[in-house]
Amino acid sequence: MINEIVKAFLEEKDLGDRLTIHRESIDTVEHAAQQIGCTEPEIAKTLSFVVDDKPVVVVMAGDGRVNSSKFKAKFHTKPHMIPRDQVQEIIGFQPGGVCPFAVPKNIPIWLDVSMKRFEYVHPAGGNEFTSVKITPDELEKVSGAEGWVDVCKGWDEAGE
């Protein structure tokens, strides 16, 4: 059960061997950590928002939560997630499998600094049964990310 588009994307970047198929769903941070065998914070959750009537993807650590004031400072609007029933049509992946790989080129991808504390993070691989083991630096390069942002709370020692 592999997303062939993501598989081809990763193989083109010499990262095809990082794709792992799981027997059970990794549709939540908790399920993903159990299936992968890592901590919940090491799960790289990929969320999709609407900014200026356009989609934007933000990838953050599994223990991060969007901080409205930080998000607004960066994107000049309050965080509004794309409605669940529209995610696949807009981003190209079903909720639970949204990933920062092979995203339509007109959709900017941002990476939250909450992931920089880990050697490896584990985003989904295009569906709810696959994940990718990748370093934050590799993720930045391979995803074509616009850059790093600080839009989360709850993950750092200060709890901000």
C-alpha positions as CSV (number, residue, x, y, z in Angstrom):
1,M,0.0,0.0,0.0
2,I,2.4,2.7,-1.2
3,N,1.6,6.0,-2.6
4,E,3.4,5.7,-6.0
5,I,3.8,9.4,-6.5
6,V,5.6,9.8,-3.1
7,K,7.7,6.7,-3.8
8,A,8.9,8.0,-7.1
9,F,9.5,11.4,-5.6
10,L,11.7,9.9,-2.8
11,E,13.5,7.6,-5.2
12,E,14.4,10.5,-7.4
13,K,16.0,12.1,-4.3
14,D,17.8,8.9,-3.4
15,L,15.6,8.5,-0.3
16,G,13.3,5.7,-1.6
17,D,14.7,3.3,1.1
18,R,13.4,5.6,3.8
19,L,9.8,4.8,3.0
20,T,8.3,2.3,5.5
21,I,5.0,0.5,5.1
22,H,3.1,-0.2,8.4
23,R,0.5,-2.9,9.0
24,E,-1.8,-0.6,11.0
25,S,-2.8,3.0,10.4
26,I,-0.5,5.9,11.4
27,D,-3.3,8.4,10.9
28,T,-2.6,10.1,14.3
29,V,0.6,11.1,16.1
30,E,-0.1,8.4,18.8
31,H,-0.7,5.7,16.2
32,A,2.3,6.7,14.2
33,A,4.7,6.7,17.2
34,Q,3.4,3.2,18.2
35,Q,3.9,1.8,14.7
36,I,7.3,3.4,14.0
37,G,8.7,2.8,17.5
38,C,9.6,6.4,18.3
39,T,8.4,9.1,20.6
40,E,5.3,11.1,19.7
41,P,7.3,14.4,19.4
42,E,9.5,12.7,16.7
43,I,6.4,12.4,14.4
44,A,6.4,15.2,11.9
45,K,2.8,16.1,11.4
46,T,1.9,17.9,8.2
47,L,-0.9,20.4,8.6
48,S,-2.6,22.4,5.8
49,F,-3.8,26.0,6.3
50,V,-5.5,28.7,4.2
51,V,-3.5,31.9,4.1
52,D,-4.7,34.7,1.8
53,D,-7.2,32.3,0.2
54,K,-4.3,30.0,-0.8
55,P,-3.1,26.7,0.7
56,V,0.0,26.6,2.9
57,V,1.6,23.5,4.5
58,V,3.3,23.6,7.8
59,V,5.3,20.6,9.2
60,M,5.8,20.4,13.0
61,A,6.9,18.1,15.7
62,G,4.2,15.7,17.1
63,D,4.0,17.5,20.4
64,G,3.7,21.0,18.9
65,R,0.4,22.9,18.7
66,V,-0.2,25.9,16.6
67,N,0.3,29.2,18.5
68,S,-2.2,31.6,17.0
69,S,-0.1,34.7,17.8
70,K,3.1,33.3,16.3
71,F,1.2,32.1,13.3
72,K,-0.4,35.5,12.8
73,A,3.0,37.2,13.2
74,K,4.5,35.0,10.4
75,F,1.5,34.7,8.0
76,H,-0.4,37.9,8.9
77,T,-3.6,36.0,9.5
78,K,-5.1,33.7,12.1
79,P,-4.5,30.0,11.5
80,H,-7.4,28.4,9.6
81,M,-7.0,24.8,8.6
82,I,-8.3,23.6,5.3
83,P,-11.5,21.7,6.0
84,R,-10.9,18.0,6.3
85,D,-13.2,17.1,3.4
86,Q,-11.2,19.4,1.1
87,V,-7.7,18.4,2.0
88,Q,-7.2,15.7,-0.6
89,E,-8.6,17.8,-3.4
90,I,-6.3,20.8,-2.5
91,I,-3.1,19.2,-1.1
92,G,-3.3,15.8,-2.9
93,F,-3.3,13.5,0.1
94,Q,-6.0,12.3,2.4
95,P,-6.0,13.4,6.1
96,G,-3.8,11.0,8.0
97,G,-1.4,10.7,5.0
98,V,-0.7,14.3,4.2
99,C,3.1,14.7,3.8
100,P,5.6,17.3,2.6
101,F,6.6,15.2,-0.5
102,A,5.3,15.6,-4.0
103,V,3.0,18.5,-2.9
104,P,1.8,20.6,-5.8
105,K,4.5,23.2,-6.6
106,N,2.2,26.2,-6.0
107,I,1.7,25.2,-2.4
108,P,4.5,26.6,-0.1
109,I,5.9,24.2,2.6
110,W,7.2,25.6,5.9
111,L,9.0,23.6,8.6
112,D,8.6,24.5,12.2
113,V,11.7,24.8,14.4
114,S,10.2,22.3,16.9
115,M,11.6,19.5,14.7
116,K,15.2,20.7,14.8
117,R,15.9,19.0,18.2
118,F,15.7,15.5,16.7
119,E,18.2,13.5,14.7
120,Y,15.3,12.0,12.7
121,V,11.7,12.9,12.2
122,H,8.9,10.8,10.7
123,P,6.4,12.4,8.4
124,A,3.7,10.4,6.6
125,G,4.5,9.0,3.2
126,G,1.4,9.9,1.3
127,N,-1.2,7.7,3.0
128,E,-2.1,6.5,6.5
129,F,0.1,3.4,6.2
130,T,3.5,4.8,5.2
131,S,6.1,6.9,6.9
132,V,9.5,8.3,6.0
133,K,12.5,8.5,8.3
134,I,14.4,11.6,7.5
135,T,16.7,14.2,9.2
136,P,15.3,17.8,9.6
137,D,18.0,19.0,7.2
138,E,17.2,16.4,4.6
139,L,13.5,17.3,5.0
140,E,14.2,20.9,4.3
141,K,16.2,20.1,1.2
142,V,14.0,17.4,-0.3
143,S,10.6,19.1,0.4
144,G,11.7,22.3,-1.2
145,A,10.6,24.1,1.9
146,E,10.4,27.9,1.9
147,G,12.3,27.8,5.2
148,W,11.9,27.4,9.0
149,V,9.3,29.1,11.1
150,D,8.4,29.2,14.8
151,V,4.6,28.9,14.9
152,C,4.2,26.3,17.6
153,K,3.7,26.1,21.4
154,G,3.8,23.3,23.9
155,W,6.9,21.6,22.7
156,D,9.8,23.5,24.2
157,E,11.0,23.5,27.8
158,A,9.4,26.8,28.5
159,G,6.1,25.5,27.2
160,E,5.7,28.5,24.8
